[in-house]
Amino acid sequence: MDISVYRPGELSGADRAAWTAVQSQAHLLGAPVLANPFLAPEFALAVGRCRRGVRIAVIREDGEPAAFLPFQRTALGVGRAIGLGVSDAQGLVHRPGFQWDARELLHACGLAVLEFDHLVEGQKPFEAQPLQPFPSPVIDVDQGFEAYLARLRKQSPKFTRTTLAKERKLGRDVGEVRYVHDERDPAVLRRLIDWKSAQYRRTGRSDRFARPWITHLVEQLFHTRTDSFAGVLSVLYAGERPVAAHFGLRSERVLACWFPAYDPEFAKFSPGLILHLRMAEGAAADSMAYLDLGRGEKEYKDSFKTREIQVSEGWVTRRHPVALGHRARRAPVKALRNTVVTRPELFEPADRLLKRMGRIRTGELGAARTLSADKTKGDL
């Protein structure tokens, strides 16, 4: 294979255009998962502006680019899929029928090991080593929103009736319900980030937005707009007030769901569910083929989905001591987490415990803020 490895800023305009062309053709040629915006050059370049060690391998056939692999690497040769931990689709973006040797590719990239947690389907050379598959639900809207809504009424009749009824009640009690599929106000993005950050803390999860690079990445992508890629902020308003919002990424045919959140003051109206229903409507109007809800067991995903695709987690390695050490360190932690996540009898009590801890932590933080405010008042 003719493999060249570039820093993000070194990638030529011609190579970027070829990468986009491969993605544009993927949906038409039977590989729609490669059209995911997390596999787009815009996402890789944005991560490269926020994180060190980002590289892009370009594989050529007869002098022409045939495949692209964005990744991150350490000085020791430990590789991670681009945006590992925040990206919901990873892998080699390639022409139809392209074959590659995984170990040869790793060697050319200076990697002993390459880790994935959302490897898309159809990456057979990477699947030669054991990987753990996970379902990733999607909402198909290629036949239009009315066709999807009819299907939703049939498969989840009570859920659909309740969601639409809560939307009407929200309009009566709070104000006219209005949905904006592609909101361009950065202040609303900031509000969404605040909601999501509070949700992470409230439910005992690690707050992703406590990491400045993730906030910087989202803000960059919000301002990234090309014909084939954009960051999309979707907002549900009641009156003039935003009550739920979502930030995701779109390619020409796929809307990747990423960061949804809502104002807890309006929780009784289930604004997040209403928002997702309207996102499906907006995506259909925008000629999307489907919405990718992302890996993870959630009740609302089961209610909305029309089918599932598969993503996988694991490593691709070549014979190297660094690969052995990395797997020995990472494998037990991943195995424990995945065992808990995939078994309801373990996940549900763990989830309740995390939420209880989150409430305690949030309460302590609120008390500390109150004491600080009282002290300030006393000083004044």
N, C-alpha and C positions, 0 to 999 in steps of 0.2 A: 504494500500500500504506500502511496505517496502522501505522507502526513506532514503538515506544517502546523506549528503551535505558535499562537500569537497572544500578546497582551491585548486587552479590549481595544485600546486606542490604535493598535496596529492593523486591525482588520480593515481591509479595503472596502470601498463602496461597492465594487463589483461582487465581492464575496458576500457582503450583506444583502445585496439584491438577489443573489443566487439562493441564499438561505431563505429569504422571504418567498421566492418563487417555489421552492420545494414545499414550503408550508401551504402555499396557496393551492398547489396541485394535490396535496395529500388527501383532502376530503373527497375530491373527485376520483381519486385512484385507489380508493379502498383502505386508506390508513388515516381516518379522521382524527385519531388520538394525536398524531403528529402536528395537527393544526392548532393544538392548545396554545394559548398565549404565553404560558410559562416556558414554552420551548422556543419562543421568538427571539430574534437577535436583540430587540429593544429591551427585553427583560434581562438578558445576560449583560448587556452593556450598562444598564442601570445598576445591577449588583456590583459590577466592576468599579463603578464610581463610589461605592459605599464600603467595599470589602477588599482586603488585600488578597493576593494569590489567585485572582481570577485569570483563567486562560481559556482560549478557544482553539480547539483542534479542527483543522480543515483537511478533509481527505479528498484527494483529487483522482479522477480517472481520465486518462488521456489529456491531462492538463486542465480539466474542467472540474470545479468543485462538485462533489457528489454527496458529501455528508459533513455534518457539523456536530461537535461535541463541546459544549461549554462546561467548565468544571472549576473547582477551587482546589488548590494544593498547598501543602506545607513544604518547608525546606527538606523534610525527611522523606517526602514522596507519598504522604497520605492524601488521597484525593476524595473530594466530596462533590456530589452533584451540585450544580449551580443553585444557590439559594436553599440548600438542604435545611429543612426545618420550617421553611416558610413557603416553598414552592410545591405545587400540587401535581406537577407533571415533569418528569425528568427522563433523559435518555438521549440517544443519538438521532438527530434529525437527518433523514437520508432520502435519496431517490427511491422509487419503487424497485424492489428486487435487489437492492444493493446488499452485498454481504461483506462482512469484515471479521477479522481475527481479534478477539477481545484482548488477549495477552500481548499481541503485537502492538495494538493501539495503546495499551497502558504503558508499554516500554517506550514508545515514541513520545508519550506525554510526560515521561519521567515519574510515573506512578508505580508504587508497589501494590496499592489497593485503591479501589474506587467504590465509595459507599453511596447507596441510593435509599430513599424511603418512599418514593413515588415513581418507580420505574414503570413507564407505560408499556402496554402490550406490544408484541411484535418485535421485541429486541432479543431474538433467539441467541445470538452469540454471547450476550450477557447472561442469558438464562441457563447456560451450561453449568453454572455453579448454583447450589441451592438458594432459592429466594422464597420469601414468605409472601403469598398473595393476600390482598385485601380488596373488598368491594368498594367502588367509588360510584355513588348514585348519580344519575343524570336525569334531566328533564328534556325530553324531545319536543321541539316546537317547530320543526321543519314543515309540518302540515298546517301551521297557523294556530293562533291562540284558541279559537273556538273549538277546534278539534281536540286540543290538549284539555281544555276545560270540560268537554264532554267526557273524555276519558277519566279525568279526575273525579267527576261526579259519579261515575260508575264504580271506580275502584275504591274511593274513599268518600262515600256519600255524606256521612255525618260530619266528617272533617271539613268538607267543602261548604256544606250549609252553614256550619258554625262560623267558619272564617268569613264568609260573605255577610253573615248577619252581624258579626262584630265590626266589620267595615262600615255597615250602615249605622250602627249604634255610635261608632266613633264620630261619624259625620253629624249625627243628631246632638250628641252630648258635648262635643268639643269644637267642632267647626267643619266646614266643607273639606272633604278628603280630596287631596290632590297628589298625584304622583308625577315626579320628574325623573325620567330615565337616565338622563345625562346632565346632572347638575354641575355647573362650573364655578360655584362660589367656594373658594378655599376655606371660608369660615365654617361652612357646613362640614367640610372634611375634618376640620379641627374638632368640631363637636362630636363627630363620629368616633374619632380617636379617643377622646375623653370618655365617651360611653363605653367603648370596648375595653379600655384600660381599667375602668371601674368594674366592669363585668368580670374580667380576669381576676381581679383582687377579691371580688365578692364571692366568687365560686372557688377560691383557693388555688387558682391556676397561676402559672408564671405569667407575669405581665410582659407580653412581647413588646409593647410600646415603651417599656422602661429601658429598652435598648435603643439608643439614639439612631443607630444605623438603620433599624427597621422603619422608624418614623421618617427618616431621610429618604429611604427607598420608596415608601408610599407617596411621599410628597413629590418626588421626582416623577414617578409613574403617573400621578394625577395630571401632570403637565406634559406628558408624552402623548402625542397624537400623530399618527400616520394613517394612510389609507388602510393598512392591514393590522394596525395595533393601536390600542388606546387604554388608558386607565379610565374606568367608568364609575362615577359616583351616582348612585340611585337613591332617591329620597322620597319618603312618604310624609306629606304634610297634613295636618289637621288645622284648618284655618290658615294662619301664617306661620304656624309653629311646626318645625320638624319633629316627628315622633319616632321615626325609625329611618335607618340609612344603611347602605351597603357600599363598600368599595371593592371592585373586582377588575379584572382585565378582560379585554376582548381581542380576538383575532378577527379574521374575515367571517368565520362561521361558528366560533365557539365563544361563549361568555363563561369565564372561570370565576366562580363565586369564591370570595376570599374573606373579607372582614364585615360581617353583618352585626348590627347592634341596635338597641332601641332605648328610648327614655323610660326608665323604670316607673315613672309617674303614671304612665299609660299602659302598664303591663296587663291590666284586666281586659284590654281590647285586643290583645295579641297582635300588636302592630308589626312585629317581625314576620308573622305568617302572612298578613295582608301584603306586606312589602314583597315577599317572595312570589306571591301570586301575581302581583303587578310587574315584577321583574320578568316573569315568564311572558307576560303580555308584551312588555317593551322589547324583549329579545326577539320575539316572533315578528313584531313590526319592523325590527332592525335587520331582518333576514338572517338571524342566527339559526343554526341547525339544532343546537342544544345548549343547555346550561349544565356545567359540570359542578356539582355540589361539593365535591371533594371527599376524600377518604374520611371515614369516621362514623361511628354509630350514633345517630340522632333520630329521635322520633319524627321530627318534622321532615327530615330527609326521606324517611320511609313513606310518609304520607304523600309527598310531592313527586317522588321519582316515577319515571316510566320504565326504567331499566337500570342495570349496573354495568359499568366497565370495570376492569381490573387494573390495579397498580400493585407493585411488589416492593418489598424491602429486603435489603441484604447487601452483599459485597461481591465485587468482581476482583480477583487477585491474580498475581503471578508469583512464582516462587521467589520469596524475598523475606528476610527476617522481620522487616518492618510490617509486612502484611500479617505475619503470624502474631506479632505483638499487638497490633491494632485489634485484630479479631478477638484475641484473648481478653483484652480490656473491655471491648464494647459489647460483645455477644451476650454475656450474662445479664447486663442491664437491659438490653433490648428484649431479650427473651422474657424477662420478668414483666416488663411493661406491657408487652403484647399479650401475655397470658392473662393479665388483669383486664385489659381493654376488651379482649374477645370473649370473656366469660362473664355473663351477666351476674352470676352469683358472687363474683369477686368485684366486678366493676361497680355495681350499684352501692354496696356499702362503702367502697373507697370514694365514690363520688359524693356520697352524703357526708363523709368525714371531711373531704376537701372543702365542701361548701360550709360546713360548720366552722372549720378553721378560718375560712375566708370571712365569715360574718364576725368572728371574734377579732380578727386582724383589722377589719374595717371599723368595728366599734372602737377598738383601741386607738386607731388613727383619728377617728372623729373626736374622741375624748381628748386626745393630745392637742388637736386643733382648737378645741373649745378652751382648754387651759391656757394655750398660747394666746388666744384672743383676749381672755379675761386678764391675763398678765399685761398685755399691751394696753388694754383699757385702763388698768390700774396705773401703769406708768404715765399714761396721758393725764 
